[in-house]
Each structure stands twice: as structure tokens, then as C-alpha cells.
Amino acid sequence: MFISKVMTRNVVTIDKDADISQAQEKMSKHLFRHLPVVDENNRLIGIVTDRDLRSVLPSSHFGQENSPEKWKSSSKLRIKDIMTKNPVTISPLDTIQDALILLHKKHFGALPVVVEEQKLIGIISVRDLLREFINVLGLEEPGTLLCIIVENKIGQMKKIVDAISEENISFGSVLVSRYWEKGKRAVFPYLLTQNIGPLKIKLKKIGFTLLDPMEW
């Protein structure tokens, strides 16, 4: 799925010459941790995070003891003084998998989405990705997650699907993961039912090993 389908489009931004207290107010109001910094043409020139603010704002702004001296010095700062210039961005034509890998590798919480000439058109955060994966996996519907250990060979998935279909159980989603034992994989079907006792018996009779997903 493309980034353009899941990104937040109405992005709250800030000017590089704004007072840093304005950034803190915007983050508190909208409950987010990243503010893209744009110029008069909505071109991305930086990004400021709650971590940047924590490094310069009085600790009282974050529920700790007040520090008047620190506030006096930080009140002179502007966004351009603390922002990260030339931030890492992503294209609306990249996929959510691309975003997930990039966020993981860079240890970021969000990525600005830009087109030509760094024009900002959106932002995608870990929260956006989490929401979309919950939607894709069908996890908001009541169901049960199984963990089935299979040999890494052709035909194993068909056996699982056939067994589930014979029990007239609907799929929410299916994930396949690596397993620490060589030559095997872990299959995680999310099934839209709570009644999986007969199915578990059937899968074991076929020869599959079932694990508790919570112990994975």
C-alpha cells in the first residue's frame, strides 16, 4: 500500500522564526511529537521534535521542577535554532513497508512526505502505520490468533487453509514469520471466531505443531 493512502494530509507545521513555546503549545494541543518546519512556499526545511524541545525548555513544562534561569535563556531561541535541517523524508509513492523499515533503521517516530522541490504534502508516523496494520490484519474484529509451526516447503499453507475452511471459519488475516529452527516457519492465522477447539485438534492430527502466540 502506498504512503499516499495512509499518511496524514492536514499537517500542522511551524515557521523557522517562530518562538519555541509555539511549538510546545502546538504539540500539546494536537498530541503529537513532530512538527515539520516549512517556508512561505510550504517547502520542507526542517523538523522539530518533542525531544528537541525538552533539551531547551524549562523542565516545568514537562511536569518537573521549574527552572527560571533555563527559561530565560531558552526564551530567546527560535525554531531555526533547534530544528533538524534537511530531515529524512519519504515519497507518497513509497509503500508502508518502506516507511516501516526506514523508521526502524533510523529510530524515528515520523517521516515528512514530500514531492518535487521538497514540497510538504503529508506526514506518516508510527501511529499511522500501526492503525493501518490493525486495519489490514482485521484485528478490530473479534477473533483468535493461532501460531502454527510448519516445514518450509510447498503445500503446507494449503493444508492449513483447507483445514480452516473445512471448519467453516473465516480468516481475518495470515502472517508468516521466520522460525529459529532451520527449515521451518511460523504461520499466524487470525481467525474470526472464538471456537477453535476442533480446529486445533484437526491441525495436530495433520501433523502441525501449535504454540501459544503469547509465548512466541
N, C-alpha and C positions, 0 to 999 in steps of 0.2 A: 504494500500500500504506500502511495506517495505521501510525502510530508505535507503537501498542499491540502490533503484531505483531513488531516488531523491537527494541524497547527492552530494556534490562537491567532486570529487575524486582527482583532482590535487591540493592538499593542499599546500599552501605556509606556510612554517614553519620557525623556528628560533632556534639557538643553545643557550643553557643556558649561555654560556660565551660571547655571542655577546654583543656589545655596545647597549645601549637602543636607540641611534639615528638610528641604523639599523632597529629596529622595527618600529620606526616612519616613516622612509623612505618607508618601505615595505607597511605599511598601507596606506600611502598617494598614492603610486603608484598603488596599486590594489583596492583602495577604499573599504576597509573593516576594521572591528574594533576588530578582534580577530586573534591572532597568536598562534597556538599550539607550544609548546616547546618540542623538541624531542632529544633523544640521538643519538649516532652513529648508532644504530640499528633500528632507526625510531620508538622507543618506546616512548610513550607519558609520559612526566614527569611534565608537567605544561602547563599553558596557560597565555598569557599576553593580556590585552585589551587596548583600547584607553584610558579608564578611568585610568588604571594603569600609562600610560604614562603622562597623564595630571597632575597626582599628583606629578611628579618629573621633568618633562621637563620645560624649561623656557616658560612663557606664550606667548612669541613672536612667538613660533612655532604654536600657535593656534589663531593668528590674534590679539593678545593683546600686551600691552607694554612689552618691553624687560626687562629681569632681569638677568644681568651678574653674580651676586652672586649665584643665584639659578642654573644657567647653570654650573658654576664652580664646585659646589658640586655634581650635578647630572651627570656630565660627567664621574665621576669615577664609577658610578653604572653599573652593568651588568644585563642581563635579569633575572638571577637566584635571584637577589636581590629584584625584584618587582613582579615576576610571582606568580600566584596561583598554589601551588603544589597539586598534586592528584586531578585534576579537575573532576567535574561530567561529565560522558561520557554516550554514548548510543551505543547499538549494531546495526549492519546492519540488523539484523533480527527483530528488533523492528519496530513498524509502525509509520507513520507520526502522527497518533493520540497520540501515546505515547510521541513523541517528542514535540508536541504542548502543551500537559498537563505539561510536565516536564519544558519546557521553561517558561510557565506561572507561575508555582508554585515557581520556583527558580529565576524568574526575570532575566533570561539570554537572550543573543541575539544569542547565537550559542552553539552547543554541538559537541565536537570531537567524531568521530565514530571509535571505536576500536574493535579489535578481541583479541584472546588469547595473554597473556603477554603484554597487553596494546599497541599492535602494531597499529599505526595510519593508517587508510585506507581512511579516509574522514572527512568531517565536514558538519554539517547541520545547517543552520541559519534560522532566521525568514524570511529572504528574499527568501530562497529556498522553505519554506513551503508556503509562500504567492503565489509564482509563481505556485506551484503545485495545490493549491486550485483554483486559477484562471483557470488553465487548466482543472481541474476536473469539475468545475462548468460551464465551457463553456462561461465564461464571456467576452472573447475576441471577441465573435461573437455578432453582433448587436441584441438586443432583449429588452424585457421588464420584469421587476420584479414585481410580484404581491404579496400581503400579504392577505391571506385568513384565517379568524378565524373559526375554526371547533370544534365541540364537540369531546371529546376524547373517541371515540367509533369506533368499527369496521365498515367499509363500507364507511367512509367519504372520504378517499383518492380515492376510486374507483369512487365516484361521480364526484370528481374534474377531474380525468384523463379522464373519459368518456366525460365530458363537453368540455374539451380542445380538445380531439380527434375529436369530432363532428364538431368542427370549423376548422378542418384540420390544427391545429397549432402544431409545433414540440417543444419538450422540450429541453432546454439546460441542466437543472438540477432541482432538487427539494430538499429543505431543510425543516425540521420540527423542530420547536422550542417550548419550554415551553411558556405558556401564564400566565399572572398574575391572571387571573380569573380561579378559581378552575373548573376542569372538561373540560378545553378547551386547544387547541393547536393552534399554528400559522403555517400555511403552506406557504412556499415561493417558488412558481414555477418560474423559469426563462424561459421565452418563446421566441423563435426565430422569433419574429415578433414585429412590432410596432402597428399593427392594432388589438387592444384588446377590443375596444368598445363593440361589440356584445357579446364577451365572458363575460365581466364584468356584462352586463345586464342579461345574462343567469345564471351566478353564484348567483346573487342576487335573481333571481326568484326561484332558487332551495332552497334558504334559508340561504345562506352563507353571512357573514359579511366581507366586504373588507375594508382594511385600506391602507393608503398611506405608503409604505415601509420606506420613509424618516422620517416619524413620529414615527416609531417603537421604 
